Amino acid sequence: MAQTQAIPLTDSAEWLEPDGLGGFASGTACGLRTRRYHALLLTATAPPTGRVVLVNGFEAWVETDQGRFALSTQRYNPAVVFPDGQTRLRCFTDDPWPTWKWQLNDGQEVVLELFTPHEISACVLCWRLLRPDVTARLTLRPLLSGRDYHSLHHENGAFRFDADAQADTVSWKPYQDQPATVAVSNGRYQHEPEWFRNFLYVREQERGLDDTEDLASPGTFTWLLGGDAVLLLAAEAHLERIRQAGETAEKIVQNLRDAERRRRAAFAGRLERSADAYIVRRGAGQTLIAGYPWFTDWGRDTFISLRGLCLATGRLDEAREILTAWASTISEGMLPNRFTDLGESPEFNSVDASLWYIVAVHDFLAASEQGRRPVPPGVQSALRQAVQDILSGFYCGTRYGIRCDDDGLLSAGADGVSLTWMDARVDGQAVTGRIGKPVEVEALWLSALRIGAAFDPRWNSVYERGIASFQSRFWNEKRSCLFDVIDVDHRRGAVDETVRPNQILAVGGLPWSLLDEQPARHVVDLVESLLWTPMGLRTLEPGSPAYRGHYAGSVHERDSAYHQGTVWPWLAGPFIEAWIRVRGNSTEAREQARVRFVEPLRSHLDDAGLGHLAEVADGDAPHLPRGCPFQAWSLGELVRISNTVLGDKS
């Protein structure tokens, strides 16, 4: 078993195997499931949404002449860990996919490889002995639910254990309204229904959520370990495609494994392989998942992430497809910030998602020109029309008081809705309301006007008026930085002096800096001194009475801290770019930034989501990763900075 890096055998290191459809398999390096989302087969019934958990995990053990040895470990309520398979685990790697090695008491070693084939809702498990001359019997008992991925499962009389066993295939359909699960294997299936009760998920417990679940096991698979023991678990709708891969279970797994190995080897580096996780199917097109395990595709996240996950990795075709698809969703100048998970109407509740879209279009067209990959005239026309539709909608006025004011800046906000990326609400009230003219919204608006003016000169005068207002009205002379919001609550002249990271977008993260050299340097220096951490930027300066240094506890506690000091890794991208810009974009500045900021950030790729960066981290040292362990814009900005700003390859 080749191991490219030492990954701690803990339950805090999480692996992810996405299927390219919105479904995935996931778990921890040590094998303990700690979240309701950890599963072997989590399928998207309406890609990338409609997610349900079909197979949660397994019990496994090996029997030799020396006795019976557990390979699996579960945590039961109240905090009982059993059996002891974890004690036999010797190493784990996630390259090219999750692979574990156990050592039995007699010195025999057992290896498990696990992967998901691309664009097939399936999970493949392949077991083998490293010394196959020893007689050993492997038994595996799958643990099933058949539930919405946000929910938990409990013992009930409606669960159907019935199995349909034919040749090398077994299928179960516990609930009529859920897809059937199909197992293809070269082992022997024995029907032995049994309930397993009170699994405890500690990450859910820490988040103040329901944390205990019951799972059902319809039977066992057994193999005499000589060659590979293979088990493929799939949603029934994908069985036909799986059958096309080979005539036997062994041949199917061999061909799927070879194809997937080639696919992954084609990526330029680890970051590119990780970036691929977020690019998934939506209908006949493609979209970007905002994060795993609980996010789907969100507008703001998509357009920020796309510049790193697609453009900086050379995936211009995917970027074009995504941007073109989103262009058709514009309503009154607004793009939806979220497609709901159950198929309801999209949510138009963001002032900045549409502006980020314009920036993404600009960067896509620039990358296409630089890469000498012409954009078809029809696509160019559609994207430019989308830009004009957004600018016109915002300029004339649209939902939630979004409109261009007489100073050329964008006014936005209404009671009961949070329009900026700092959108946390507690007890129905916005934690950071930011009604008026938020600084990053103005930076985006002015950038969008300048981009739009290249297609239609009528935006030039609005831009000139707006940039003059921005530079004069946002400057906080007392602290030599930018106000976070002006005209607070639509009161002319009212300002919010709170030091937050949003001001960095006036200098970095967008195509142009909006400040002159000296004020830009002041902003960057202040942000670095008060907000920078090795995981990104804090959302509030530590000296503020509202500062929260830890993102933990109940939903109420976490939401209260979400933008009140909690670190967001995606903000590292705009900051690092700004830091380099104010130093003249020199080779020396880029090298200093690489050592000072990028390398520490990359060192966190194995802290939580392996190969990825988390959604957030604690504002206080040691800045533990929190929230979603696999976050698209966190990774996307690291890729953008590494590949585009620094010119590295990951």
Salt bridges, closest charged atoms under 4 A:
ASP11 OD2 - ARG75 NH2 3.13
ASP11 OD1 - ARG203 NH1 3.86
GLU14 OE2 - ARG35 NH2 2.87
GLU14 OE1 - HIS38 NE2 2.82
GLU17 OE1 - ARG264 NH2 2.69
ASP84 OD1 - ARG88 NH1 2.87
ASP94 OD2 - ARG270 NH2 3.79
GLU113 OE2 - ARG128 NH1 2.74
GLU113 OE2 - ARG257 NH1 3.55
GLU113 OE1 - ARG261 NH2 3.93
GLU119 OE2 - HIS118 NE2 3.84
GLU119 OE2 - ARG281 NE 3.16
ASP133 OD1 - ARG131 NE 3.96
GLU155 OE1 - ARG197 NE 2.61
ASP162 OD2 - ARG160 NH2 3.42
ASP168 OD1 - ARG243 NH2 2.81
GLU192 OE1 - ARG141 NH2 3.20
GLU194 OE1 - ARG141 NH2 3.73
GLU204 OE1 - ARG36 NE 3.12
GLU204 OE1 - ARG207 NH1 3.52
GLU206 OE1 - ARG203 NE 2.93
GLU213 OE2 - ARG147 NE 2.50
ASP214 OD2 - HIS154 ND1 3.96
ASP228 OD2 - ARG257 NH2 3.29
GLU260 OE2 - ARG263 NH2 2.98
GLU260 OE2 - ARG264 NE 2.81
ASP276 OD2 - ARG263 NH1 3.00
ASP276 OD1 - ARG315 NH1 2.74
ASP297 OD2 - ARG282 NE 2.67
ASP317 OD1 - ARG320 NH1 3.15
ASP317 OD1 - ARG373 NH2 3.33
GLU318 OE2 - ARG315 NH2 3.21
GLU321 OE2 - ARG281 NH1 3.64
GLU332 OE2 - ARG399 NH2 3.66
GLU347 OE2 - ARG338 NH2 2.83
ASP352 OD2 - ARG300 NE 2.83
ASP363 OD2 - ARG307 NH1 3.25
ASP363 OD1 - HIS362 ND1 2.90
ASP405 OD1 - ARG403 NH1 3.53
ASP405 OD2 - LYS437 NZ 2.92
ASP405 OD2 - ARG492 NH1 3.80
ASP406 OD1 - ARG492 NH1 3.69
ASP407 OD2 - LYS437 NZ 2.79
ASP407 OD2 - ARG473 NH1 2.75
ASP407 OD2 - ARG492 NH1 3.69
ASP427 OD2 - HIS556 NE2 3.62
GLU440 OE1 - ARG434 NH2 2.73
ASP456 OD2 - ARG458 NE 2.75
ASP484 OD2 - ARG434 NE 2.90
ASP484 OD2 - ARG500 NE 3.90
ASP487 OD2 - LYS437 NZ 2.80
ASP487 OD1 - ARG473 NH2 2.57
ASP487 OD2 - ARG492 NH1 3.75
GLU497 OE1 - LYS478 NZ 3.06
ASP525 OD1 - ARG521 NE 3.34
ASP525 OD1 - ARG583 NH2 3.94
GLU528 OE2 - ARG596 NH2 2.67
GLU541 OE2 - ARG479 NH1 2.72
GLU577 OE2 - ARG581 NH2 3.54
GLU577 OE1 - ARG640 NH1 3.12
GLU591 OE1 - ARG594 NH1 2.16
ASP606 OD1 - ARG270 NH2 2.59
ASP607 OD2 - HIS604 ND1 2.40
ASP618 OD2 - HIS550 ND1 3.38
ASP618 OD2 - ARG626 NH2 3.03
ASP620 OD2 - HIS550 NE2 3.76
GLU637 OE2 - ARG307 NH2 3.83
GLU637 OE2 - ARG640 NE 2.85
ASP648 OD1 - ARG594 NH2 2.76
